[in-house]
Amino acid sequence: VADGWIPLGDPVDAMPRMRQYLDEAGRPADSLMVRANIAASDGGRDEWLAAASRLQSAGVSHITISAPSRLVGDAGLERLVAARGVIASEFG
C-alpha cells in the first residue's frame, strides 16, 4: 500500500476495501492520503458542503475543486473561489 491514492472516480465505495488493505499491512487508516474531486456545480453552498461531508466521512483527506467545463475564464475562477470559501469555512 502506497502513501497516497488519487482515484480516477468517486472513491467512497472503495474506501472500506482500502481500509482493509491498510489494516492488513499494519497501518492506521489515516496514514493514507486520499485525494478526491468536488465539482463546484450550480447547486451551490448546500451541494458543495454535502459533497465535502460525504468525502470526509469516507476518509478522504484532501480535495480538489473543479468548475463546470462550461464556465471559462473569470467565471470559472469565481466559482472555484466561491466553492473553496464555503468548504473552507466549514471544514477548515
C-alpha positions, 0 to 999 in steps of 0.5 A: 500500500502506497502513501497516497491514492488519487482515484480516477472516480468517486472513491467512497465505495472503495474506501472500506476495501482500502481500509482493509488493505491498510489494516492488513499491512499494519497501518492506521487508516489515516496514514493514507492520503486520499485525494478526491474531486468536488465539482463546484456545480450550480447547486451551490453552498448546500451541494458543495458542503454535502459533497465535502461531508460525504468525502470526509466521512469516507476518509478522504483527506484532501480535495480538489475543486473543479468548475463546470467545463462550461464556465471559462475564464473569470467565471470559472475562477469565481466559482472555484473561489466561491466553492473553496470559501464555503468548504473552507469555512466549514471544514477548515 
